[in-house]
Amino acid sequence: MHKYGDCSFCGGEVREDKVEMDYRYQGRLFIFQNVPAGVCQQCGEKYLIATVAKEIEHRIQTKEKWDKIISVPVDVLPERMAV
């Protein structure tokens, strides 16, 4: 188990857990499940150790057959909504 220290955003306690992570790469969305990560118990911020982050990047670049493919709805708000 990795010691993450306190959350750099809110100062809350960070504990290791298994999470689902969304990862965007070259305009594509990838979802990884069962990812070991530090999760802030106060704000929910997630932290990855380097070996996990590198494994995710490696899989995105080399994996040919994915466990699941899902459809994701996308909506674009009109320009007049911009602040």
C-alpha positions in Angstrom: 0.0 0.0 0.0 1.3 3.5 -1.0 1.4 6.4 1.4 -0.1 9.4 -0.5 0.1 12.2 2.1 -2.6 14.9 2.4 -4.6 16.2 -0.5 -2.8 19.1 -2.3 -6.2 20.8 -3.0 -8.0 20.7 0.3 -5.6 19.2 2.8 -7.9 16.2 3.4 -6.7 12.6 4.2 -5.9 10.6 1.1 -6.5 6.8 1.3 -5.9 4.1 -1.3 -8.9 2.6 -3.0 -9.9 1.0 -6.3 -11.6 3.5 -8.6 -12.9 4.0 -12.1 -11.0 6.7 -14.1 -11.8 8.6 -17.3 -8.8 9.4 -19.4 -8.8 11.5 -22.6 -6.1 11.0 -25.2 -6.0 12.4 -28.7 -9.7 13.3 -28.7 -10.8 9.8 -27.5 -12.3 8.9 -24.1 -11.0 5.8 -22.3 -12.4 4.4 -19.1 -10.3 2.2 -16.8 -11.9 0.2 -14.0 -10.3 -1.2 -10.8 -7.5 1.4 -10.8 -5.5 1.6 -7.6 -5.5 5.3 -6.6 -5.3 7.6 -3.7 -8.7 9.2 -3.1 -9.1 12.3 -0.9 -11.8 11.5 1.7 -12.8 15.2 1.8 -13.0 16.4 -1.8 -12.7 13.2 -3.9 -9.5 14.2 -5.8 -7.7 11.1 -7.2 -4.0 10.5 -7.2 -2.0 7.9 -9.2 1.5 6.6 -8.5 3.8 6.8 -11.5 3.7 3.0 -12.3 -0.1 3.1 -12.6 -0.1 6.2 -14.7 2.5 4.7 -17.0 0.5 1.4 -17.3 -2.6 3.4 -18.3 -0.7 5.3 -21.0 1.0 2.1 -22.2 -2.4 0.4 -22.6 -3.9 3.3 -24.5 -1.0 3.3 -27.0 -0.7 -0.5 -27.5 -3.9 -2.3 -26.6 -5.7 -3.7 -29.7 -8.7 -5.4 -28.1 -10.6 -3.7 -25.3 -12.7 -5.5 -22.7 -15.8 -3.4 -23.4 -16.8 -0.7 -25.9 -19.6 1.7 -24.8 -21.5 4.5 -26.5 -21.3 7.9 -24.9 -23.9 10.7 -25.6 -22.4 14.1 -26.4 -24.1 17.5 -26.4 -22.6 20.8 -27.4 -24.0 23.9 -25.7 -24.8 26.9 -27.9 -22.3 29.8 -28.2 -24.7 32.2 -26.5 -24.2 30.2 -23.3 -20.5 31.3 -23.1 -19.6 33.6 -20.4 
